[in-house]
Amino acid sequence: MPATRKNNDAATTSAISPDLLVFGELLWDLLPSGPQPGGAPANVAVQAQGIGVDSLLVSAVGDDNLGHEMLARLRAQGVRLDGIRTDPEAPTGTVEVTLSGNGIPSYHIRRDVAWDHIVATPALGDAAASARAFCFGSLAQRSPVSHKTLRALLARVPPGCVRFFDVNLRKPHPPPEIIRTSLAHTDVLKLNHEELPLVARWLDLPADEAGFARALHRRYPVRTILLTRGPDGATVFGSDHPPVEIPASPVKKIIDTVGAGDAFSAGFLAGLLKGLPAGEAAALGSDLAAEVCQTSGAWLPAGVMRDR
């Protein structure tokens, strides 16, 4: 990115002190039913805000119609905009989403978009320094600019801040080094049953679930591993307690599963921030994921889950 790139970042104008800081991609999912706002970190921020967690999304949109509409949608969801940069050059991110017969999505992600140019600011550093939880993934690290910003913010988090890494693999897969360096800054790891064998191979870890968890706990500072299996529930592997099985919450009718994993993350983080044990927090995540499966797209209408 040229050194002269303009910085139209609203985060430079105000003090920020969130409970949850979420870093990464903000984009439009181009679904068969029409465009829906999304991006895994954005989904986490919106859903966490919807159940009462003061959340700050750190990302970027383009100075275009899609970007302006995205900001309006976020505002309607009650999400603060002071962590979102408007890039005067790169377009707002988009993803072509196709759904299988049972609603499982696949993705084609546009490159060199606004969220590839997330720029660090002093205000964002201060926000990281006061956050109680920090959520990030692998996709936004494809860009050197956003990768560097993420590392700078992670370096500012205070002792006791929960660093939550959702592997969230999308093709083309990230270099294994991205996974390794992320795990070195992770307290809670989330991945699904399809991602585990890939991560195990890249890191030379056992491919069986229990062996993977034991080896990962020994090698990295990860305290909790959330292994999700969609309709088959999830398992919480803790470094200091036996595995906890979490059944999938009931779903009356699946519309699509876009954003379900992100809703699980949001519910889990909300539970932790409320002081719940990991197993109970994961059950809250399962409930929120079930709600998202019963709507089109990744965002529930504002306020749907706030009182639950």
C-alpha positions in Angstrom: 0.0 0.0 0.0 1.5 3.4 -0.9 2.8 5.4 2.1 0.6 8.3 1.0 -2.7 6.5 1.3 -5.2 8.7 3.0 -6.5 7.7 6.5 -10.2 8.6 6.8 -10.6 6.7 10.1 -13.4 7.9 12.4 -11.5 6.1 15.2 -9.0 8.9 15.4 -11.7 11.4 16.6 -12.9 9.9 19.9 -11.9 7.8 22.9 -12.9 4.1 22.6 -13.3 1.7 25.5 -15.2 -1.5 24.4 -15.7 -4.7 26.3 -15.2 -6.7 23.1 -12.9 -5.7 20.2 -13.5 -7.6 17.0 -10.9 -7.2 14.2 -11.3 -8.2 10.5 -13.3 -8.3 7.4 -16.6 -6.4 6.8 -18.3 -7.2 3.5 -21.4 -8.1 1.6 -22.4 -11.7 1.2 -23.9 -11.9 -2.3 -26.5 -14.7 -1.6 -28.9 -16.2 -4.1 -31.7 -14.4 -2.2 -29.9 -11.0 -2.5 -27.0 -9.2 -0.8 -26.6 -9.5 3.0 -24.1 -7.7 5.2 -21.5 -10.1 6.7 -17.9 -11.0 7.3 -17.1 -13.3 10.2 -15.8 -10.5 12.5 -18.6 -8.2 11.6 -21.1 -11.0 12.3 -19.6 -11.6 15.8 -19.7 -7.9 16.6 -23.3 -7.5 15.5 -24.5 -10.6 17.3 -22.6 -9.8 20.5 -24.0 -6.2 20.5 -27.4 -7.7 20.0 -27.2 -9.6 23.3 -25.9 -6.6 25.2 -22.1 -6.7 24.8 -20.4 -3.3 24.2 -18.6 -4.3 20.9 -16.2 -2.4 18.7 -15.6 -3.6 15.2 -12.3 -2.7 13.7 -12.5 -2.9 9.9 -12.9 -0.8 6.7 -15.4 -0.1 3.9 -15.0 1.7 0.7 -16.3 5.2 -0.1 -19.0 3.8 -2.3 -22.7 2.9 -2.2 -22.0 -0.5 -0.7 -19.9 1.1 2.0 -22.4 3.8 2.9 -25.2 1.2 3.1 -23.1 -1.1 5.3 -22.5 1.7 7.8 -26.2 2.5 7.8 -27.0 -1.2 8.5 -24.4 -1.3 11.3 -25.8 1.8 12.8 -29.3 0.3 12.8 -28.0 -2.7 14.7 -26.6 -0.4 17.4 -22.9 -1.1 16.4 -20.5 1.8 16.9 -18.8 3.0 13.8 -15.7 4.6 15.3 -13.5 1.6 14.6 -14.4 1.4 10.9 -12.2 3.2 8.4 -13.6 4.6 5.1 -11.0 3.9 2.5 -11.0 6.5 -0.4 -9.4 4.1 -2.9 -10.3 0.4 -2.2 -13.9 -0.8 -2.7 -16.1 -2.3 -0.1 -15.6 -6.1 0.2 -17.9 -8.6 -1.4 -18.2 -12.4 -1.4 -20.2 -14.5 -3.9 -22.0 -17.1 -1.7 -23.5 -20.3 -3.2 -25.6 -22.7 -1.1 -25.8 -26.4 -1.3 -29.1 -28.3 -1.2 -29.0 -28.3 2.7 -28.0 -24.7 3.0 -24.3 -25.1 3.5 -22.4 -22.1 2.0 -19.3 -21.9 -0.2 -17.5 -18.6 -0.9 -15.6 -16.7 -3.6 -14.0 -13.7 -1.9 -12.9 -10.6 -3.8 -9.3 -9.4 -3.1 -7.7 -6.0 -2.5 -10.8 -4.5 -0.9 -11.2 -2.0 1.9 -10.7 -4.5 4.8 -7.3 -5.4 3.3 -6.3 -1.9 4.3 -7.2 -1.7 8.0 -4.8 1.0 9.4 -3.7 1.3 13.0 -4.4 4.5 14.9 -3.6 5.7 18.5 -7.3 5.5 19.4 -7.5 1.9 18.2 -4.5 1.0 20.3 -6.1 2.6 23.3 -9.2 0.6 22.6 -7.2 -2.7 22.5 -5.5 -1.7 25.8 -8.9 -1.5 27.6 -10.7 -4.4 25.9 -11.9 -7.4 28.0 -12.0 -9.7 25.0 -10.3 -9.5 21.5 -11.7 -11.6 18.7 -9.8 -12.1 15.4 -9.6 -14.6 12.5 -7.2 -15.7 9.7 -8.8 -14.2 6.6 -8.0 -10.5 7.3 -4.4 -11.5 7.8 -4.0 -12.2 4.0 -3.1 -8.5 3.6 0.3 -7.3 5.0 -1.3 -4.0 6.1 -4.2 -5.5 8.0 -1.9 -8.3 9.4 0.5 -5.6 10.7 -2.3 -3.7 12.3 -3.7 -6.8 14.0 -0.3 -7.6 15.5 0.1 -4.0 16.8 -3.4 -4.2 18.5 -2.8 -7.6 20.0 0.4 -6.3 21.5 -1.7 -3.7 23.4 -4.2 -5.9 25.0 -4.1 -6.0 28.9 -3.4 -9.0 31.1 -6.6 -10.9 31.5 -8.1 -9.9 28.1 -9.5 -13.0 26.4 -7.8 -13.4 23.0 -10.2 -15.4 20.9 -9.0 -16.8 17.5 -11.5 -18.3 15.1 -9.5 -20.2 12.5 -12.4 -19.7 10.0 -10.5 -21.1 7.0 -11.4 -19.9 3.5 -9.8 -20.8 0.2 -7.1 -20.1 -0.7 -6.0 -21.2 2.8 -3.6 -19.0 4.7 0.0 -20.0 5.1 0.5 -22.3 8.1 2.7 -19.6 9.6 -0.4 -17.4 10.0 -2.0 -20.1 12.1 1.1 -20.6 14.2 1.7 -17.0 15.0 -2.0 -16.5 15.8 -2.0 -19.3 18.2 0.9 -17.7 20.1 -1.5 -14.9 20.9 -4.6 -17.0 21.7 -6.4 -17.9 24.8 -9.5 -19.4 23.2 -9.3 -21.2 19.8 -12.4 -22.0 17.8 -12.4 -24.3 14.8 -14.8 -26.8 13.2 -14.5 -30.5 12.6 -13.5 -30.0 9.0 -10.8 -27.5 9.9 -9.2 -29.6 12.6 -7.5 -32.2 10.3 -6.0 -29.4 8.2 -4.7 -27.5 11.2 -3.3 -30.7 12.7 -1.4 -31.5 9.5 0.0 -27.9 9.1 1.2 -27.9 12.8 2.2 -31.6 12.9 -0.3 -32.4 15.7 -2.3 -35.5 16.2 -5.4 -35.6 14.0 -7.7 -37.2 16.6 -9.7 -34.6 18.6 -8.5 -35.4 22.1 -4.9 -35.8 21.0 -5.0 -32.6 19.0 -6.4 -30.7 22.1 -3.7 -32.1 24.5 -0.9 -31.4 22.1 -2.1 -27.9 21.4 -2.5 -27.1 25.1 1.1 -28.1 25.6 2.6 -26.1 22.7 0.6 -22.9 22.8 -0.9 -20.6 25.5 -4.4 -21.7 24.4 -6.6 -22.5 27.5 -9.8 -23.4 25.8 -10.6 -25.1 22.4 -14.1 -24.9 21.0 -14.6 -27.6 18.4 -17.9 -27.2 16.5 -19.7 -29.8 14.4 -22.8 -27.9 13.1 -26.0 -30.0 13.9 -23.9 -32.4 15.9 -23.1 -29.9 18.6 -19.7 -28.9 20.0 -17.0 -29.9 22.4 -15.2 -27.6 24.8 -11.6 -28.8 25.5 -10.1 -27.0 28.5 -6.5 -27.2 29.7 -7.7 -27.6 33.3 -11.0 -29.6 33.0 -12.4 -32.7 31.1 -14.0 -32.1 27.7 -17.6 -30.7 27.9 -20.1 -31.8 25.2 -22.5 -29.2 24.1 -25.6 -30.4 22.2 -26.8 -28.4 19.2 -29.8 -26.2 20.2 -33.0 -27.1 18.4 -33.8 -25.4 15.1 -37.4 -25.4 13.8 -36.5 -24.8 10.2 -33.1 -24.1 8.6 -33.1 -21.2 6.2 -29.3 -21.1 5.8 -26.3 -21.6 8.0 -24.5 -18.4 7.0 -23.1 -16.8 10.1 -24.0 -19.7 12.5 -20.4 -20.3 13.5 -20.0 -16.6 14.1 -23.1 -16.5 16.3 -21.7 -19.3 18.3 -18.5 -17.2 18.9 -20.6 -14.2 19.8 -22.7 -16.1 22.3 -19.7 -17.8 23.8 -17.8 -14.5 24.3 -20.9 -12.9 25.8 -21.1 -15.7 28.2 -17.5 -15.4 29.3 -17.8 -11.7 29.7 -20.8 -12.3 32.0 -18.7 -14.7 34.1 -20.1 -18.0 32.9 -18.0 -21.1 32.9 -16.9 -22.2 29.4 -19.5 -24.9 29.0 -22.4 -22.6 29.9 -20.9 -19.9 27.6 -20.8 -22.4 24.8 -24.4 -23.4 25.4 -25.3 -19.7 25.0 -23.4 -19.7 21.7 -25.3 -22.8 20.5 -28.6 -21.0 21.2 -27.6 -17.9 19.3 -26.3 -20.1 16.4 -29.7 -21.8 16.2 -31.5 -18.5 15.9 -29.2 -17.4 13.0 -29.9 -20.7 11.2 -33.6 -19.7 11.1 -33.1 -16.5 9.2 -31.5 -15.5 5.9 -28.1 -14.1 6.2 -25.8 -13.7 9.2 -27.5 -10.9 11.2 -30.6 -11.2 13.3 -33.0 -8.2 13.4 -31.8 -5.7 16.0 -33.0 -6.6 19.5 -34.2 -10.1 18.8 -31.9 -11.8 21.4 -31.3 -8.9 23.8 -33.6 -10.1 26.5 -32.9 -13.8 26.2 
